[in-house]
Amino acid sequence: MTDFNKHIDALRGRPLGRILVKMNLLTAEQVQQGLEQQRHQTGPLGEILVELELIDDNAKNQALAHQAGMEFVDLERLDIPREVIHALDAQMVKSYNVIPIDYDEESNHLTIAMDSPSNFRATDDLQTLMGFVVTAKVATPDQILSGIEKHYSTEDSLADLFNEASNDDALMLSDHDELVDLDALRDVADSNPVKRLVNMVLLEAIRNRASDIHFEPFEKEFKMRYRIDGILYEMLPPPKQLAMAISSRIKVMSNLDIAERRLPQDGRIELMVNGNPVDLRVAVLPTMFGESVVMRVLDRSNVSLDLEKLGLREDDLRMIDTLIHRPHGIIVCTGPTGSGKTTTLYSALNTLNEVSEKILTAEDPVEYDIDGLVQCQINEEVGMTFSKALRSFLRQDPDIVLVGEMRDLETAQISVQAALTGHLVFSTLHTNDAPSSIARLLDLGLEPFLVTATLEAIVAQRLVRTICISCKTEIKPTEEMLMELNLVEEQVAGRVFYHGTGCEQCRNTGYRGRMALYEIMVMDDELREMVIKRQSSAQLREAARKRGMRSLRESGLLAIYDGMTTIEEVVSQTMDEDLE
């Protein structure tokens, strides 16, 4: 192919067909043929010309590159120095389908070759994650893949990056030093080995579906742990001397003050990984031996905000759908921290998210940005509390309101007021089960008649790990296992039980992924009468179960019978209650 890079300015922004003619790759008649075909089928002209076999993908990419004002490079003719290759780690080049072809360390200017001129996320993330000044050029997809295979065939591991960073004396700063040179700290945070190390940790966590990343400094070691499916796993620990470098890099990425090491700080990092948006909530806590950093990973690609995909049984799904379409009242979702309450409520709001509905949310923090919802971040330091937000909401003409948590009497009272004035209110509480939520609301100071007048339903939930489908194996439960569920062998005759033996797919745990167990208590006249009389949670539970409420343990038992989870999981996550 003729080198048209020197004519980029003349080709920039021109119609694709004209560029291809200028490059002597097509005749005007062939371009016209493609345009005629485009009138009958929708799609970019370049794709249509490839389908008609008038040009190949390489020619299309070269023309698109020139249209975007980008140079086209032939990687086979380039001799890329090893230090340039080391500017990016293997995980990153594979995630973004790019090859570094030039790097100026002094100016931190990185030139990359990528497979498409529309690969904007590659340049954006390299600038955000690594702080590079990026110039992008385009190469053929085949050459990109060959380059990755050639230069990154021996993939960097965390151990390699830890060793590389450990050998750099400039990165070794002590957390025990009273005075740390701020310039030195900033240089360390911006150094390429530390950037690569932190990015590898993040990418590994996302690849392993971790929900949290923990960096924990101790007197003689620096631990790193991932929380996967609700369980913490210890990973290969970074060298103790890198603790300050790693925490400083994370603080730079989340726009926190790297000089402040005495006070807690909270921040946020927004990334695009493999085309999916990932939010990282960062919490930094000063400790005796340095700064403890916890990063909550909110990978939207792993979360489906769809009621039908939450694991609700068919009858429970119908009940939830009926409840959330009521014109007014309060629906409370309850459970311990990390039980999936927020996901359930988001899914409900996503179902209700229509042009005809005005939906306002007050959250601490806002976990997922959803189009169509007006979402407010609670900030108690400046006086933006749940109660203050809720008071303002009522002047915003809402139809549906989400209150992140009923923490105090004032918030509960305004929620009741909102429900009484014709609004549908969603909120959360921290209680063990649905019936005890009534006692919690009364303990806050709400009058029983206000609870009965507004409360429509309480949804309690727990998350249990699901059995890995790659190593799922049938087992016969022991007598002790059945006793844990208050069952005997006669009650489970003909039932099949499963567990995971452990494999590479599930990190030898036998589990992969989680599902929710639900307990849905719908208020009726009899239950309301019991609340007025301030009857106990146990009495409310008994009455609700007589009306068909399925307890958390019973929901867990059905999940076991369905082959979704194990006896051990259900027993560990549900209350010890008698099954009838």
NORFEN-V388722 format. One record per residue. RES is the residue in one letter. PHI is phi as a letter, one per 30 degrees, with the letter a starting at -180 (999 if undefined). Layout:
# NORFEN-V388722
<<RES:PHI> <RES:PHI>>
This chain:
# NORFEN-V388722
<<M:999> <T:d> <D:d> <F:c> <N:e> <K:d> <H:c> <I:e> <D:e> <A:d> <L:c> <R:e> <G:i> <R:d> <P:e> <L:e> <G:d> <R:d> <I:d> <L:d> <V:d> <K:d> <M:d> <N:i> <L:c> <L:b> <T:c> <A:e> <E:d> <Q:d> <V:d> <Q:d> <Q:d> <G:d> <L:d> <E:d> <Q:d> <Q:d> <R:d> <H:c> <Q:b> <T:d> <G:k> <P:d> <L:e> <G:e> <E:d> <I:d> <L:d> <V:d> <E:e> <L:d> <E:i> <L:d> <I:b> <D:c> <D:d> <N:d> <A:d> <K:d> <N:d> <Q:d> <A:d> <L:d> <A:d> <H:d> <Q:d> <A:d> <G:i> <M:c> <E:d> <F:c> <V:c> <D:c> <L:d> <E:d> <R:c> <L:c> <D:c> <I:d> <P:d> <R:d> <E:d> <V:d> <I:e> <H:d> <A:d> <L:b> <D:d> <A:d> <Q:d> <M:d> <V:d> <K:d> <S:d> <Y:c> <N:h> <V:b> <I:b> <P:d> <I:c> <D:a> <Y:b> <D:c> <E:d> <E:d> <S:c> <N:h> <H:c> <L:c> <T:c> <I:b> <A:c> <M:b> <D:d> <S:a> <P:d> <S:c> <N:d> <F:d> <R:d> <A:d> <T:d> <D:d> <D:d> <L:d> <Q:d> <T:d> <L:d> <M:c> <G:i> <F:d> <V:c> <V:c> <T:c> <A:c> <K:b> <V:c> <A:b> <T:d> <P:e> <D:d> <Q:d> <I:d> <L:d> <S:d> <G:d> <I:d> <E:d> <K:d> <H:c> <Y:b> <S:d> <T:c> <E:d> <D:e> <S:c> <L:e> <A:d> <D:d> <L:d> <F:d> <N:d> <E:d> <A:d> <S:d> <N:d> <D:c> <D:d> <A:d> <L:d> <M:d> <L:c> <S:c> <D:d> <H:d> <D:d> <E:d> <L:c> <V:b> <D:d> <L:d> <D:d> <A:d> <L:d> <R:d> <D:d> <V:d> <A:d> <D:c> <S:d> <N:d> <P:e> <V:d> <K:e> <R:d> <L:d> <V:d> <N:d> <M:d> <V:e> <L:d> <L:d> <E:d> <A:d> <I:d> <R:d> <N:d> <R:h> <A:d> <S:c> <D:b> <I:b> <H:c> <F:c> <E:b> <P:d> <F:b> <E:e> <K:c> <E:a> <F:b> <K:d> <M:b> <R:b> <Y:c> <R:c> <I:b> <D:h> <G:i> <I:c> <L:d> <Y:b> <E:d> <M:c> <L:e> <P:d> <P:d> <P:e> <K:e> <Q:d> <L:c> <A:e> <M:d> <A:d> <I:d> <S:d> <S:d> <R:d> <I:d> <K:d> <V:d> <M:d> <S:c> <N:h> <L:c> <D:d> <I:d> <A:d> <E:d> <R:b> <R:c> <L:c> <P:d> <Q:b> <D:b> <G:b> <R:b> <I:b> <E:c> <L:b> <M:c> <V:b> <N:h> <G:i> <N:c> <P:d> <V:b> <D:c> <L:c> <R:c> <V:c> <A:b> <V:c> <L:b> <P:d> <T:b> <M:d> <F:c> <G:k> <E:c> <S:d> <V:b> <V:b> <M:c> <R:d> <V:c> <L:c> <D:c> <R:d> <S:d> <N:c> <V:c> <S:c> <L:d> <D:b> <L:e> <E:d> <K:c> <L:d> <G:j> <L:d> <R:d> <E:e> <D:d> <D:d> <L:d> <R:d> <M:d> <I:d> <D:d> <T:d> <L:d> <I:d> <H:c> <R:d> <P:d> <H:a> <G:j> <I:c> <I:c> <V:c> <C:c> <T:b> <G:l> <P:d> <T:e> <G:i> <S:c> <G:j> <K:e> <T:d> <T:d> <T:d> <L:d> <Y:e> <S:d> <A:d> <L:d> <N:d> <T:d> <L:d> <N:d> <E:b> <V:e> <S:d> <E:c> <K:c> <I:c> <L:c> <T:b> <A:c> <E:b> <D:b> <P:c> <V:d> <E:d> <Y:b> <D:d> <I:c> <D:d> <G:j> <L:c> <V:c> <Q:c> <C:c> <Q:d> <I:d> <N:b> <E:d> <E:d> <V:c> <G:j> <M:d> <T:c> <F:e> <S:d> <K:d> <A:d> <L:d> <R:d> <S:d> <F:e> <L:d> <R:c> <Q:c> <D:h> <P:d> <D:c> <I:b> <V:b> <L:c> <V:c> <G:e> <E:a> <M:d> <R:c> <D:b> <L:d> <E:d> <T:d> <A:d> <Q:d> <I:d> <S:d> <V:d> <Q:e> <A:d> <A:d> <L:d> <T:c> <G:j> <H:c> <L:c> <V:c> <F:c> <S:a> <T:b> <L:b> <H:c> <T:b> <N:d> <D:a> <A:d> <P:e> <S:d> <S:d> <I:d> <A:d> <R:d> <L:d> <L:d> <D:d> <L:d> <G:j> <L:d> <E:d> <P:e> <F:d> <L:d> <V:d> <T:d> <A:d> <T:c> <L:d> <E:c> <A:a> <I:b> <V:c> <A:c> <Q:a> <R:b> <L:c> <V:b> <R:d> <T:c> <I:d> <C:d> <I:d> <S:d> <C:b> <K:d> <T:b> <E:d> <I:b> <K:c> <P:d> <T:d> <E:d> <E:d> <M:d> <L:d> <M:d> <E:e> <L:c> <N:h> <L:b> <V:b> <E:e> <E:d> <Q:d> <V:c> <A:d> <G:i> <R:d> <V:c> <F:c> <Y:b> <H:a> <G:c> <T:d> <G:j> <C:a> <E:d> <Q:d> <C:c> <R:h> <N:i> <T:c> <G:i> <Y:b> <R:b> <G:i> <R:b> <M:b> <A:c> <L:c> <Y:b> <E:b> <I:c> <M:c> <V:c> <M:d> <D:b> <D:d> <E:d> <L:d> <R:d> <E:d> <M:d> <V:d> <I:e> <K:d> <R:h> <Q:d> <S:d> <S:d> <A:d> <Q:d> <L:d> <R:d> <E:d> <A:d> <A:d> <R:d> <K:d> <R:c> <G:j> <M:d> <R:c> <S:d> <L:e> <R:d> <E:d> <S:d> <G:d> <L:d> <L:d> <A:d> <I:d> <Y:d> <D:d> <G:i> <M:d> <T:b> <T:c> <I:e> <E:e> <E:d> <V:d> <V:d> <S:d> <Q:c> <T:b> <M:d> <D:d> <E:b> <D:d> <L:c> <E:c>>
